[in-house]
Amino acid sequence: MNSSMILPILSSSVLAALITAIVSKQIQDKSNKLKYVTEERQKWRKELREAAVELRRIGKNEKWDGFKTVAEAKTFFRSD
C-alpha cells in the first residue's frame, strides 16, 4: 500500500470516529434528560399522593369545607 492510499483511509476513519462520537453524545444527552424528567415526575406524583392523603385526613377529622381561595390552596400544597 502506498502513501497516497493511506491518507484517504485514515481521513475517512477519523471522520467516522467523529460522527460516531457526536451521535453517541446526542443519544446520551437525550437519555439523561429523559431520566431527569422521569425522576422529577416521580417526585411530583409522590408529593401529590401525600397531599391527597393529608386532605382526606383533614376531611375526616375536622369539619372542612374546602379551600376558600386559590392562595389558601397554594399555601397548603407548598412544601418548605
N, C-alpha and C positions, 0 to 999 in steps of 0.2 A: 504494500500500500504506500503510495507516495504522499507527500505533504499536501498536495492540492486536494486530496480526498479527506484528509483528517480534519481540516478546518471546517468544512460544511457539516460533517458528522458531529464534531464537538459543539458547534454552534447550535445545531438542532437539539442536541441533548440538553444543553444549558437552557434553551428556550422551553423545552418540555418540562424541565425541572421547575422553572419559574412559574409556568402556568399551573402546574400541579400544586405548588406551594400557595399560590393566590387562591385557587379554588378550595383547597383544604382549609385555609384561614377563613374564608367566607362561610363555609359549612360549619366550622367550629363556632364562629361568632353567632350564627343563627341558632345553633343548638344551645349555646349559653344563654341567649336572650329568651328563648322558649322556656328553658329551665327556670330562669329567674321569674318570669311572668307566672308560670305554673305554681311556684312556691309562694309568691305573693297572693295569688288567688286562694291557695290552700289556707294561708293565714287569715285572709279576709273571711272565708267561709267559716272557719273555726270561731272567730270573733263574733260573727253574725249568729251562729248557733248559741254561743254563750249568752249573747244579749237576748235572744228569744227565750231561753230558759229563765233568765232573770225577769223578763216581762211577765212570763207565765207565773213565776213565783209571786211577784208583786200582785198580779191579778187575783191569785188565790188567797193570799194572806191579808190583803187590805182592800178597802173599798177604793178602787182605782177606775177612773172613767176615761183613761187615755191621756195623751198629751194635749195640752191646751194650745200650745204654739209650736211652730217648727223649731224655734230656738230651744225650747224645753226638750224636744226630742233630740236635737243635736247635742245638747249638754249631756243627756242620758247616755248616748252612744259614744261620746268622746272618750277615748282611752288615754289617760295621762300616765 
